[in-house]
C-alpha cells in the first residue's frame, strides 16, 4: 500500500486515514492553502498553517479548523505530518508525510522565487514528490518580479498621462496582494473591487503591510478614479462593472500572458507575465532539490511533464488525476468554468 | 533590430488603429532610409525569400534549449506560432547586437547559399545575441507570415503622416515590381514618378459587401450594375509596346496568360484596363476551379490552353493615352472603355463587362438570386460619378453577392486552432446522414464568436471519444449550419463532393441531431448547382 493514494475524494493517506486537499467531503482534511480548489467546503475537520487559517475561515465560515506552525510535527496514527512553505501565497504549504522511514511530500501549488510576501519556498527531501505542472512546458519562464513590477508601474504612469484609469485584473486571493505589495503606491490612488478588498482586509489583519486601498462603491463618480490603479477580479473586467470608468486601459497579471495568443484572445490592452506558480525552470529545480526518485504529476500539462521527467530526468514519474485547477483566466480563484489549459 | 522590435511590441500592445498608425509613423520619422524601405517592403508583402526551412529551425531551437524535439513540438502546438515558440524556448542571450533591421535582413538573405552546418551556426549565433522580441521578429523575418495588425493600407497611412505625401500617391508608388535591393527610399517613395516604371500597376479599387438591401443607396439611375465574375481580378497594362498583367495580389502574372500577349500590339500604348481574368469557353464562363487548376501548373501547356482558355472581362479604364484618368467619373471612363473595345478587334480575348439593366432596385433582386446560372457570384453596383479609388473603400462601389448555399451538418471531429485561438477548438469536421451513418463531407472553422468557441471547446473536452494527435473525435451531438459558395464532384472525398468556402454560419442549438441534412440532400445541391456542370 502506498503512503499516499489518489482516490476519487482526494489525496488519501491510508495509515492515518486523512486526506490532503480533498475535493469531496471527508472526515479530516489537511489543507495546503486557501484557494477554492484546494480548500473546499464540507469536511468535518481541517488542519492548516497559522497564516493560511484567516483566509480559510473567512471563506468557509465557522468550520472546525486547527492550525500548526511551519515545521511543526503532528502525529496521526503513527504517521508524522509537517507543513513547509510552498511560496505560492501567504500561508501556503507543502505537506510532508513520513511513515516507517518513507517520506512523501504533497506540494499543492508552489513557486520557488520569493515574492516578498509569502513565506519563501523550502525544498523538502523526500522519496516521492507530488508536483503540480500548471506551467510545465519550456515556453513558460518568468522574468524577475521586479522587472514585471517596473512594467506595471510604467503602464500605470503612462495611462495617467493619457487620462486613463489603469484596471488590472488579478485573483482576489494571493495575486492581488502580491501586486499591492510590489507596485509603486506613490504613483497614485489605488482602488479595489469588493471581493479583493475583503480578502485584503483579512490579510492586513494578520499583519501584512499593504498600501492603502479604497473599495469601489456605487457612489464613486468616474472622476474619482482619475489617475488611479484599480485592482479587479478577472470576471469583473469583462462585465458591466467596467462602465464606471470613462476611459480605461485593462491589464491582466497572469502566467498565461506569456503567450501572445492568450493575451490577444482576452482582449486586454496589456498582459503582465506574473504567476504564483512555478515556471519550467523552477519546477525542475524544485523536483531535483527534493532528491525524490518518484514524482506524481498533478494539474497542468501532466502527461507531457511526466514524460519529460521519465525520459529525460530518469525519474519514476506518472500522471495523477486530481480536481485541482492551477491558474485559470476564466474564474476568479477556483470556483467555476473551464481552465485555459488543455494538455 | 532593437528599434524595429520595439515597434513590434508597441504595435502588439494596442488594438486601436490610430495608435498603431501613429507608432508606425513615429518609426518612419526616426529610422534610417534603408530600414524605412525594408519596413515598407515587409508590410507590403515583399519579404525576403525563405532561406531556411522550418523543420531545421525547430531542430536547432530544441537542441539549443536542451529539450527533446517532441517536447518542443508539443510546446509549439500550445503556443500556436512557431516564431514565438522558438523565442520563448531559447536560453538567455549571451550578448546583444545593436545592428538594425536591414543588417539582419541581409544576414538572413546571405544564408541562402550556405551549407546546412553553416546555416545552423549563423542562425544560432544570431539567436544568442537577441532578446525575446528581437528573436520573435527575426524568426518571423525568416519564416514570413509577418502579421502585426498593420495592413498595407495602414502602412501607407503612416507613411503619409511621416512624409507628408498624399496617401493615394504613395499607394501608387509602392505598387509593382520593386524590391529594396533595386531601389532606394528616396527613389521609390520620395521622388519617383510612378509612370516612369512602365510595368507599374495602379492600386486596385475594392468594394465592400452590401449587407442590406440597396434601397439606401439612393436613386437607381445614378448607378450601374454588372455581374460579379468569379475569376481573378487583374490589371492589364500596355505601355511602350510592352504588356503586363497584374493580379490583385500584386503578382506579375503576364507569363501565365499567353492569351493576352497579342494585346501588346492591338491596344494603344498608355492603356490600363481593370478586369477579371476569367476562364471562358464556347460562349460561357468556366468555373473558378478550372482557373485554379491552371494557375497551379508550372508551365502553361497547349492542353491547358485548350481546356481552360481565359478572357479578360473589362470593368474599367484607368489609363488612357498615357493619362491617369482615375479621377474622372465612372461613367466617363466606361464610355471610353466601350469605345476602345468597339474599335479594337481582340478576337474575343477582351470582353466588355456588360451592364445589367434595371430601373428599380427590385428589378435587380432576381438578377442577384440567379447569379449562379451565369457562374457569377452576384452583382456589382457602382456609382456613375465615382472616381477609381485605391484599396477597399466604402460608398461608391458595392458587391452584392448571391446568398450562400447552406446545409445543416453534425460536428464529428474537432481540432485546436492556431495563433490567437491556439488553446480553443476551432477547426471542425462536419458530417451528414447517410441512412444511420454519419459521412464527413467538409471542414470549416470560421464563423463562431469567441464566446461560442469557448463554449464548444469546453464541451469538446468533456465529450471526446478518441484522440488522433491534435484531432479529437467527439460525440455526435451538435448541429451547425454550414454556408458555402459552390459545390462540385470530388473523387477524393468519401462524400463525393467538395465545397467552396465552407464556413459555419450558425450553431443550430434548436435542431435535433436527427434533423441534420442527408447525403442525398447534398447530392441534390450538387445536381442543381454543380460548378462547371
Boltz contact constraints between the chains, C-beta under 6 A:
constraints:
  - contact:
      token1: [A, 137]
      token2: [B, 75]
      max_distance: 6.0
  - contact:
      token1: [A, 138]
      token2: [B, 67]
      max_distance: 6.0
  - contact:
      token1: [A, 138]
      token2: [B, 75]
      max_distance: 6.0
  - contact:
      token1: [A, 138]
      token2: [B, 89]
      max_distance: 6.0
  - contact:
      token1: [A, 139]
      token2: [B, 75]
      max_distance: 6.0
  - contact:
      token1: [A, 139]
      token2: [B, 79]
      max_distance: 6.0
  - contact:
      token1: [A, 139]
      token2: [B, 88]
      max_distance: 6.0
  - contact:
      token1: [A, 139]
      token2: [B, 89]
      max_distance: 6.0
  - contact:
      token1: [A, 259]
      token2: [B, 79]
      max_distance: 6.0
  - contact:
      token1: [A, 260]
      token2: [B, 84]
      max_distance: 6.0
  - contact:
      token1: [A, 261]
      token2: [B, 80]
      max_distance: 6.0
  - contact:
      token1: [A, 261]
      token2: [B, 419]
      max_distance: 6.0
  - contact:
      token1: [A, 261]
      token2: [B, 420]
      max_distance: 6.0
  - contact:
      token1: [A, 261]
      token2: [B, 422]
      max_distance: 6.0
  - contact:
      token1: [A, 264]
      token2: [B, 420]
      max_distance: 6.0
  - contact:
      token1: [A, 265]
      token2: [B, 420]
      max_distance: 6.0
  - contact:
      token1: [A, 304]
      token2: [B, 74]
      max_distance: 6.0
  - contact:
      token1: [A, 308]
      token2: [B, 71]
      max_distance: 6.0
  - contact:
      token1: [A, 338]
      token2: [B, 458]
      max_distance: 6.0
  - contact:
      token1: [A, 342]
      token2: [B, 423]
      max_distance: 6.0
